[in-house]
């Protein structure tokens, strides 16, 4: 059995369909189907349940998936130890994340890892959950920080403990700035600018659905300019815009406080580079240390 065949198998499990796996591997679908059939014949057992829209593994298929992951990981580690024994780990870690204070966990892990391995480079993509999921599923990023429910059949996940709180960003000289906290009803008839990340948290609110949503955004800096120039009031996460000093803006907490916790996710059954795997280990350590404090 070739290592490549195991990699093909894990790609099929990861992508969920033969066609999607073939596309990610840049090979013809019939060739991949034939390779999987030959693998089953070699093992003398069925690995997949045919007829479903997405790949479903038999019990033997789940056993083989686990062993294939272990063998490939062992092979990667062996190659790395032999070829880079005298060198630092190197490579790129690609992270997609929305604007959130929970990103501190990732930035601390990245800074710690970079001190030990300066040849590891980090590439950060900003966006909301919908955009980042597309990037992750298309293999353009290794990780995504999302603020919605996680499908644990497809993704592995680490919950980031720091919770974000929603506030209202407004001009300092507006009438609402005199309030200690903002009720959604205070915004009736006013133009509101809403983060696309916030929409799922308010989707069940009849008060919010009745508001005049003048704009949506995925980058708070752009939203702050809209507020500053008079388009409306922005619902956003706290702590992302500096409203101290001579800033013309201020924030007030939203009374019906909704907390949003971010989750770092990555696709299951993915064979990562040593750099990416080290980042996973480091982010786990960072989160665990934070929980113990």
Secondary structure, DSSP 8 states (H G I E B T S, - for coil): --HHHHHHHHHHHHHSSHHHHHHHHTS-HHHHHHHHHHHHHHHTS--EETTSSS-EE-HHHHHHHHHHHHHHHHHHHHHHHHHSTTS---EEEEEEE-S-TTHHHHHHHHHHHHHH-TTEEEEEEE--HHHHHHHHHTTS-SEEEESS---TTTEEEEEEEEEEEEEEEEETTSGGGGSSEE-GGGGTTSEEEEETTTHHHHTT-HHHHTSEEEEEES-HHHHHHHHHTTS-EEEEETTSS--STT-SEEEEEESS--EEEEEEEEETT----HHHHHHHHHHHHHHHHHHH-
